[in-house]
């Protein structure tokens, strides 16, 4: 894909074909997993991805965006100024297919302020969501990994 600007990514995700959107989101996951020193616009792009997962109606695109977000959360980038409140505020609107990913992202923040929101899903009927809650509690160091 070469060098692409944040504005170009926004345009592709807003107006591109489905294949272009999936490809772009997949590329972002790779970029975040193996960041280059010359990567610019990280925070702007990350905020945009948060907005994208909250606003998109397509679960497949959301899953790809969540992959990128989770790769970024594990990358050696400074995440201290990233606001995850939109994820928290919109978790109740998540589809059954993406609810566990919302929980994952909140857990990966390692910020205890999200604990009450995460715990709301502790006894969820879906075992994937319950597992995401468990993993989030481990990330938040509320419990130890068994």
Beta strands, then each sheet from edge to edge (+ up, - down):
end
